[in-house]
Amino acid sequence: STASLKLVDDDNSNAMAFERRVANRFVITGQVTAVRKPPHTDEPINRICSFELLNISDTGLGVISREPVELQSHITIFFPPHGPERGFDLYGQAVRCHAVDNGYEIGIRIKKDQMAA
């Protein structure tokens, strides 16, 4: 793998932590609708929610949610059509969730061949 290490500031301690990035992230803004399903359940319990987009890469995206999302939850995100561009859906799993001033910052790993709902 040719992933590089990037020095990042860790708010939880005075030490610096190294974070491994697999793909470059790009800032993205806007609101999207999503459906999430908790892990480890066979029941069709799906919740519709709204996410504020933060960033996107080939492997995942960062969003802000008003509610926490359980780790490993299956998530389908619906990107609506924009101008001449067609809409599309992304499927993934929540891999990070921590509280921030305006809600919860959620990290979602994209799974290209799975559907959450």
N, C-alpha and C positions, 0 to 999 in steps of 0.2 A: 504494500500500500504506500502511496506517496503522500498521505495526509500529513500536514505540518502541525506543529504544536504552536499554540498561541497563548501568550501570557495574559491572564485575565485577573482582575481584582476579585477576591473572594470576600464578600461582605460579612461573612460569619466569623472571620478570624483576621489576625494581622498578617498571616502568611499569604503568599501569592500561590495560586493554583494554576496548573497547566491544563488547558482544555484542548481536546483533539477534535478538529473540524474535518469532516469528510467532504463537505462541499461548501462553496462560497454562499453566503446568505445575502439576500437583497431585501431592502426595506420595501414594504408594501403596506398600503393603507386601505381602509374600507371596512364595511360590515358584511358578514356573510351569515347565512343560515346553516345550521348543522344539526345532525341527528347523532345522539350518542347512546351507546348501550353498555351497561356495566359488564365487566369481565365475569367469568365463572357463573353465568346464569344461562339456563336453557329457555327461560321465559322470554317472550317478546316484549321486554320492557325497554322502550325507546323514549328518549326525551328530546324534544326539539329545543334548540338554544340558539343564541346569537353570539357570534365571536367578532371581536375587533382584531383585524389583522395587524401584525407587527413586522414579520419578515418571512421569507420563503427561500427554499433551496431545492435542489434536486432530491434531497432525502427527507425533508420535513418542513414544518412551518411553526412559527410562534404566534400565539394569539392571546388576547385578554378575554376572560370570561367573567361574568358577574358571580357565577357559582363555581365552587371547586369541582374538578373532574377526577374521578377515581383513576389511579394509574392502571394502565392496560385496557382502559375502556376503548371500545371500538367506536370510531368516529367517521361519519361521512360529512364532508363539507361541500356545499353547493355554491359554485361560482356562477352567477347569472350572466346571460349574454351582455356584451358591452359593444355598442356600435355595430360594426360588421362582424365582430368576433362572436363565435358560438360559445355558449356556456359549457361548463364541464364540472365534473365531480371529482373530488379526491377522497381516498379512503386511507385511514391510518389508525394508529393507537396512541393514546396519551402516554408519554414517557416521563413527563415532568409536570409538576403543578406546585406553585408556591404563591403565597399571598403577596400582593403588591398594593400600593395606595388605592388604585381604582378597581380592584377585583382580584383575579387570580391569573397569573401568567402560566399558560399551558404550552408545553412542547409536544408536538405531534410528529411521530415518525410515519412517513408516507408508506403505504402498502399498495402497490399499483394493481394487484390482482384480487384484492379482497373487498367485499362490500360489507359495510357496518350495519345497515338496516334492511 
